[in-house]
Amino acid sequence: MANVLKWTDRALEEYDKLLAYLYSEWGEEIMLRVVLEVEKTTLCIQKSPEQFPVVLKRRNVRRCVMSPQTSIFFKVKTEYIEISSVFDNRQNPRKRKLYW
């Protein structure tokens, strides 16, 4: 299995919204800290995706809790790892839509 990461359009949109929110509410320094944390977390996902628990067994979706505020949902496919969502944990969990 190749540990190449691919982001869905939805995940990229959610990530962009998160960064825009952080920048507007907390400034550039906090936003850049989160960017570095996402980079660090995605490296962990690439290196060892099986360390993260499966949260949707039928679809083999895994969840990485990056921080108390943010989770990254992904699926390990044969040739790559697909990041499907960057979810703000403060939202209603029913807003979390994980489709494949």
C-alpha positions in Angstrom: 0.0 0.0 0.0 1.3 3.4 -1.0 0.9 6.0 1.8 0.2 8.9 -0.6 -2.4 11.3 0.7 -5.2 12.6 -1.4 -7.6 15.2 -0.1 -11.2 15.3 -1.3 -12.6 18.6 -2.5 -14.8 18.6 0.6 -11.9 18.1 3.0 -10.0 20.9 1.3 -13.0 23.2 1.6 -13.4 22.4 5.3 -9.7 23.0 5.9 -9.8 26.4 4.1 -12.9 27.4 6.1 -11.1 26.4 9.3 -8.0 28.4 8.5 -10.1 31.5 7.5 -12.0 31.2 10.8 -8.8 30.9 12.8 -7.2 33.9 11.0 -10.2 36.1 11.5 -10.8 35.2 15.1 -7.3 34.5 16.4 -4.8 35.9 13.9 -2.0 34.7 11.7 0.1 33.1 14.5 -2.6 30.7 15.7 -3.6 29.9 12.1 0.0 29.0 11.2 0.3 26.8 14.4 -2.7 24.9 13.2 -1.2 24.5 9.7 1.9 23.0 11.2 -0.2 20.7 13.4 -2.2 19.5 10.4 1.1 18.8 8.5 2.4 16.9 11.5 -0.8 14.9 11.9 -1.0 14.0 8.2 2.5 12.7 8.4 1.5 10.4 11.3 -1.5 9.3 9.2 0.8 8.5 6.3 3.3 6.6 8.4 0.9 4.5 10.4 -2.8 4.9 9.5 -3.8 1.7 11.3 -3.0 3.4 14.7 -6.2 5.4 14.4 -9.5 3.8 15.3 -12.1 2.8 12.7 -15.3 4.8 13.4 -17.5 3.6 10.5 -16.8 -0.1 10.1 -18.9 -0.7 7.0 -16.8 1.9 5.1 -13.5 1.5 7.0 -13.4 5.2 7.9 -10.8 6.1 10.5 -10.7 9.1 12.8 -7.6 11.0 13.9 -8.3 13.5 16.8 -5.8 16.2 15.9 -6.9 18.4 18.8 -9.9 18.8 21.1 -11.3 21.1 18.4 -10.5 19.2 15.2 -10.7 15.7 13.8 -9.5 14.3 10.5 -11.5 11.5 8.9 -9.8 9.3 6.3 -10.0 6.0 4.5 -7.1 3.7 3.6 -7.5 2.7 0.0 -5.2 0.3 -1.9 -3.1 2.9 -3.6 -3.5 5.9 -1.3 -5.0 7.4 1.8 -8.0 9.6 1.2 -8.7 12.4 3.7 -12.4 13.1 3.5 -13.1 15.6 6.2 -11.5 18.1 8.6 -14.2 18.3 11.2 -14.7 20.9 13.9 -15.5 18.8 16.9 -17.6 21.7 18.4 -20.2 21.2 15.7 -23.2 18.9 16.0 -21.9 15.4 15.0 -24.9 15.0 12.8 -23.3 17.6 10.4 -20.5 15.1 9.8 -21.2 13.6 6.5 -18.7 10.9 5.4 -19.5 9.5 2.0 -17.5 7.3 -0.3 
